[in-house]
Amino acid sequence: SCATISRVITKQNNVKEETRRAIEELLIQYDYRTNIMELRASELRQKMILIIVGDLDSWYYMEMIRAIKRETAKGRYVVVIGYSDNSVQQEEEYVKIAIQEKYAGIIFVNVRGGDNISRLLEQSGMPVVFLNRGIRLSDFDTIRSDNYYGSYMITSYLIEMGHRKIGHLAGNQYSSTAMERRRGYEDAMCAGKLPVTGKSIHVGELNWESGYQYGERIVKEGLDYTAVFCGNDLMAGGLLEAFAHYGVKVPEDISVVCYDDTPVTARAGLTTVGADPVRMGKKAVELLVTTIEGKHEEGSSIVYRPQIMTRNSVKKLV
């Protein structure tokens, strides 16, 4: 009957499976394009979750994405990754695509965000979670590490180990995460009654090259730090490479610690601080899915307390 065919086309449930298959075969046989294919494509898009990530070099973000992928598969969601290369414009384009194509939701991993993205998301009502970094003055679900506390802890640890001249390689000011870590370093130094001069803080770009350049600067300018705190794992890796090139030994000549515990830092034997990326990735999926299913409405902020992982990159000074 026409009614039965209509129920099949509109994907209603009250049709026997055998009848449904027979009707779909006939529709395909007679090239009927009412859009069974479009309906199925639309249904697929409604199970798609877009991950927008600004940086694919960091093992920390990769661990988050792996956790997201494993967790979303349990609910039969499909993950699509949009790499923005830290471009706000590219992030906006991905958001527009997700809204236009009616994706189920978006997880942002350490992106820049901005007023335009905030406006797009608010107008569309798209379920979103910001992971590791949120948008300032916006009420979206956010999951992050307590960056201030972690930096304060790791700097205080260096002070407890007898270090008084501690340099900090910070991320760029566009990163709220980097600014929180910088503030934690500064406050810990202040609490320890230690000076923070113009040379104490070097602003990098959260990448390997910045770490290497900073290492060269320390060697060539003869900066007399006894310890350095790097704002992330990539910069720490570059710093260690520069030190190795110039014959500077860690921790014999200088101690090094960093934020984010990843396979890179573990292999290098670095003492680190940070929250578990796998745990954060799983929580992001849990929060997003509850929003998609209409079980969660108000924006929430979940902050994980970081922990110090001590290895052999810090020398205790008498």
FENKABEL-V277923 format. One record per residue. N is the residue number from 1. SS is DSSP state (hx for helix, st for strand, lp for the rest). PSI is psi in radians with two decimals (* if undefined). D_CENTER is the distance of its C-alpha to the mean C-alpha in whole Angstrom. Layout:
n/ss/psi/d_center
N/SS/PSI/D_CENTER
N/SS/PSI/D_CENTER
This chain:
n/ss/psi/d_center
1/lp/2.80/53
2/hx/-0.65/51
3/hx/-0.72/49
4/hx/-0.75/48
5/hx/-0.71/47
6/hx/-0.71/45
7/hx/-0.62/43
8/hx/-0.80/42
9/hx/-0.64/41
10/lp/0.16/39
11/lp/0.64/37
12/lp/2.82/39
13/lp/-0.33/39
14/lp/0.93/43
15/lp/2.34/44
16/lp/2.49/45
17/hx/-0.67/43
18/hx/-0.73/46
19/hx/-0.74/47
20/hx/-0.82/43
21/hx/-0.71/43
22/hx/-0.75/47
23/hx/-0.75/46
24/hx/-0.67/43
25/hx/-0.69/45
26/hx/-0.70/48
27/hx/-0.73/45
28/hx/-0.72/44
29/hx/-0.72/47
30/lp/0.24/49
31/lp/0.75/45
32/lp/2.00/45
33/lp/0.62/42
34/lp/0.17/41
35/lp/0.76/38
36/hx/-0.69/37
37/hx/-0.69/35
38/hx/-0.69/33
39/hx/-0.73/33
40/hx/-0.68/32
41/hx/-0.71/29
42/hx/-0.71/28
43/hx/-0.70/28
44/hx/-0.77/26
45/hx/-0.55/23
46/lp/-0.13/23
47/lp/0.20/22
48/st/2.34/19
49/st/2.19/15
50/st/2.22/13
51/st/2.07/10
52/st/2.06/9
53/st/2.37/7
54/lp/-0.35/8
55/lp/2.11/8
56/lp/0.11/10
57/lp/-0.49/11
58/lp/2.24/9
59/hx/-0.51/10
60/hx/-0.80/7
61/hx/-0.59/5
62/hx/-0.66/8
63/hx/-0.67/9
64/hx/-0.80/7
65/hx/-0.69/8
66/hx/-0.75/11
67/hx/-0.70/12
68/hx/-0.79/11
69/hx/-0.81/14
70/hx/-0.70/16
71/hx/-0.69/16
72/hx/-0.55/16
73/hx/-0.49/19
74/hx/-0.55/21
75/lp/0.25/22
76/lp/0.56/22
77/lp/2.68/20
78/st/2.29/19
79/st/2.31/15
80/st/2.35/15
81/st/2.23/13
82/st/1.98/13
83/st/2.06/12
84/lp/-0.21/12
85/lp/0.69/13
86/lp/0.53/12
87/lp/2.11/15
88/hx/-0.69/15
89/hx/-0.73/18
90/hx/-0.65/16
91/hx/-0.77/14
92/hx/-0.74/17
93/hx/-0.74/19
94/hx/-0.71/16
95/hx/-0.76/17
96/hx/-0.71/20
97/hx/-0.79/20
98/hx/-0.69/19
99/hx/-0.82/21
100/hx/-0.73/24
101/lp/0.00/24
102/lp/0.86/23
103/lp/2.81/20
104/lp/-0.65/19
105/st/3.08/16
106/st/2.40/13
107/st/2.11/9
108/st/2.21/7
109/st/1.80/3
110/lp/0.89/4
111/lp/2.96/7
112/lp/-0.69/11
113/lp/-2.71/12
114/lp/3.02/16
115/hx/-0.71/19
116/hx/-0.75/20
117/hx/-0.73/17
118/hx/-0.75/18
119/hx/-0.79/21
120/hx/-0.77/21
121/hx/-0.71/19
122/hx/-0.71/21
123/hx/-0.62/24
124/hx/-0.44/23
125/lp/0.32/22
126/lp/2.23/19
127/lp/2.23/17
128/st/2.69/14
129/st/2.33/11
130/st/2.19/8
131/st/2.13/5
132/lp/-0.39/5
133/lp/2.30/7
134/lp/-3.02/10
135/lp/2.22/13
136/lp/2.49/16
137/lp/0.43/19
138/lp/2.58/18
139/lp/1.04/18
140/lp/2.71/15
141/st/2.26/14
142/st/2.37/11
143/st/2.20/9
144/st/2.93/8
145/st/2.63/10
146/lp/1.48/14
147/hx/-0.67/13
148/hx/-0.89/17
149/hx/-0.73/18
150/hx/-0.76/16
151/hx/-0.67/18
152/hx/-0.74/21
153/hx/-0.85/21
154/hx/-0.60/21
155/hx/-0.72/23
156/hx/-0.62/25
157/hx/-0.75/26
158/hx/-0.69/27
159/hx/-0.72/29
160/hx/-0.51/30
161/lp/0.11/31
162/lp/0.06/33
163/lp/2.39/31
164/lp/-0.45/32
165/lp/1.65/31
166/st/2.09/27
167/st/2.71/25
168/st/2.14/22
169/st/1.85/20
170/st/2.81/17
171/lp/2.98/15
172/lp/2.70/16
173/lp/-0.27/17
174/lp/-0.32/15
175/lp/1.99/12
176/hx/-0.57/13
177/hx/-0.81/10
178/hx/-0.67/13
179/hx/-0.64/16
180/hx/-0.70/15
181/hx/-0.67/15
182/hx/-0.73/18
183/hx/-0.67/20
184/hx/-0.72/20
185/hx/-0.85/21
186/hx/-0.75/24
187/hx/-0.62/25
188/hx/-0.70/25
189/hx/-0.73/27
190/hx/-0.76/29
191/hx/-0.55/30
192/lp/0.10/31
193/lp/0.74/34
194/lp/2.52/32
195/lp/2.51/32
196/lp/1.81/29
197/lp/-3.08/31
198/lp/-0.44/30
199/lp/-0.11/29
200/lp/-0.59/27
201/st/2.23/24
202/st/2.20/23
203/st/2.14/20
204/lp/-2.80/18
205/lp/0.37/16
206/lp/0.50/13
207/lp/3.03/14
208/hx/-0.73/17
209/hx/-0.70/20
210/hx/-0.70/19
211/hx/-0.73/20
212/hx/-0.78/23
213/hx/-0.65/24
214/hx/-0.69/24
215/hx/-0.74/26
216/hx/-0.72/29
217/hx/-0.75/29
218/hx/-0.77/29
219/hx/-0.85/32
220/hx/-0.57/34
221/hx/-0.08/34
222/lp/0.60/35
223/lp/2.23/32
224/lp/0.77/34
225/lp/2.58/30
226/lp/-0.25/31
227/st/2.67/27
228/st/2.36/24
229/st/2.00/20
230/st/2.44/18
231/lp/-0.26/14
232/lp/3.09/12
233/hx/-0.62/13
234/hx/-0.80/14
235/hx/-0.63/16
236/hx/-0.69/18
237/hx/-0.75/19
238/hx/-0.69/20
239/hx/-0.79/22
240/hx/-0.65/23
241/hx/-0.72/25
242/hx/-0.77/26
243/hx/-0.73/28
244/hx/-0.70/29
245/hx/-0.67/31
246/lp/0.15/33
247/lp/0.35/34
248/lp/2.19/32
249/lp/2.41/31
250/lp/2.18/29
251/lp/0.14/30
252/lp/-0.81/33
253/lp/-0.62/33
254/lp/2.44/30
255/st/2.59/27
256/st/2.32/23
257/st/2.87/20
258/st/2.93/17
259/st/2.50/13
260/lp/2.00/11
261/lp/1.95/13
262/lp/2.97/13
263/hx/-0.56/16
264/hx/-0.84/17
265/hx/-0.58/17
266/hx/-0.79/19
267/hx/-0.58/21
268/hx/-0.12/22
269/lp/0.48/23
270/lp/2.42/21
271/st/2.25/21
272/st/2.99/17
273/st/2.57/16
274/st/2.94/13
275/lp/2.76/12
276/lp/2.00/12
277/hx/-0.55/8
278/hx/-0.78/11
279/hx/-0.73/12
280/hx/-0.70/9
281/hx/-0.77/9
282/hx/-0.73/12
283/hx/-0.62/13
284/hx/-0.75/10
285/hx/-0.78/13
286/hx/-0.79/16
287/hx/-0.73/15
288/hx/-0.77/15
289/hx/-0.68/18
290/hx/-0.57/20
291/hx/-0.78/20
292/hx/-0.70/21
293/lp/0.10/24
294/lp/0.33/25
295/lp/-0.03/24
296/lp/2.22/22
297/lp/-0.87/23
298/lp/2.49/22
299/lp/2.48/18
300/lp/2.72/17
301/st/2.08/15
302/st/2.14/14
303/st/2.16/14
304/st/2.35/14
305/lp/2.18/16
306/lp/2.86/15
307/st/2.65/18
308/st/2.31/19
309/st/1.81/20
310/lp/2.31/23
311/lp/-2.42/24
312/lp/0.61/27
313/lp/0.12/26
314/lp/2.20/27
315/lp/2.32/31
316/lp/2.17/33
317/lp/2.46/35
318/lp/*/39
